[in-house]
Amino acid sequence: MTPAKNTTSPKLTESEWTHDAAGLAALAPKDFTFGVATAAFQIEGAIREGGREPSTWDTFMGQPERISDGSDASIATDHYHRYPEDVRLMKELGVDAYRFSIGWPRVQPGGVGKANREGLAFYDRLIDELLAAGIRPMATLFHWDTPEPLQHAGGWLNRDTAYRFADFALIAAEAFGDRVAQWVTINEPTTVTLNGYALGIHAPGATLMFDSLITVHHQLLGHGLAVQALRSEDVVGQIGIANVHSPVIPYGKGFKTGAYAELFDLIHNRIYADPVLLGRYPKFPRSMRTIFRPLIEVDDADLAIIAQPLDFYGLNYYMPTRIASGAPTDNTMPDGVWAAGASQLPFHIAPWPELPTTSFGWPVAPDYLRVALADYATRYAGKLPPVYITEGGASFVDTVQADGSIDDESRTAYLAEHLAVAFAGAPGVDVRGYFIWTLLDNWEWAAGFSQRFGLVHVDADTQDRTPKRSYRWLQQLLGARG
Ligand code: FCB
């Protein structure tokens, strides 16, 4: 295949950016895990079935102006009913592993007390179907669907939520600990804090700005307690977390811009990864101490819980971030989603006009996946367990041709380039796998159905699934492995 010019990074060598499926397959390290990733709320639908009760996202999506296309996830991709078809799609694709999330409000409605048998039964069926198809299950315990009653009590602003989360982890460990191959405790606590509690883009829609930072600590405490809960049940699977990392680059010279870039690196990357891997929050510059006071004043005993040894570390990578001085000109974030409060900030996220972008407006920058890995090698040398890229992928506008086919060349090129970097890895980081976001076009949070990331096209009216060219390409690549 000819590389799509607009998505080819000039810094990659030719062998790295080859889009030829078989050629790329030959570059994959032995035993490299190829997977696809999803999240319960984005695909399951059936939000009122099987004893499930509302989460913060059920409430948030019902509020005016929250979701850019006015849609909701009550049906989503109907995966709750169609999971056998979806597992079949994965089997035919040839992936080794599937990362999904276990809906907290489905398994423990209300977030306290006994498990809901019907909820457990759904994930039992899914896990067994995966194992029968030869696909290793990777289960995420928290992919953002906080049970609504816990939100009424403050959600992640309330320390108690961490303990409630550990109870839920124990329920999941008891039920699935004999079959899940890998556990992810929490997905992207960064996004929950920044989008959910600081900027109001995601559920629960709070606009606390820097006053949201205690939610970082409570999520991480929840992570540590969940690791302990899983270990107490002797689960057979490996245990990790999925943190998103965006390399941060100051845009423009000057002390101020550098300081804002450092601040962004702290609030987006370091305050989540450092405690987990190093057992402490970063050393905050004196000028930022007031902002970070809630994280400076934490108990050492909490940090010991947070820094549980992990079997692997999940890294989600989508893009780098360029930080420039000066307030944003309006409240619209680079991906087009409205963020109440962003205009109060003294810095903004600057675009990358020299790079191609996805339909979310995110820069396509495979080189920065290498930078992300190098950041980890430097920051966490000697402390970093094997790494899986637990998410990576791209939204593009797909056109369905007259014959029904979807020729998503840009997405294919994106995946080829990012996989090539993941295969090459970086000194000091043991990259073991890559999970593509995502199997199906789904309900993309505040963007509703307006952003398609899937290898498989889903018609929102008929729920028909149609593999795209990227799916066929990956199928070829996986088939060409030794
Ligand atoms: C990640 C989320 C995932 C999806 C992708 C596009 O931040 O973990 O659910 O929204 O972005």
Residues whose N, C-alpha, C, O or C-beta is under 5 A from the ligand:
A	BS01	FCB	A39 E188
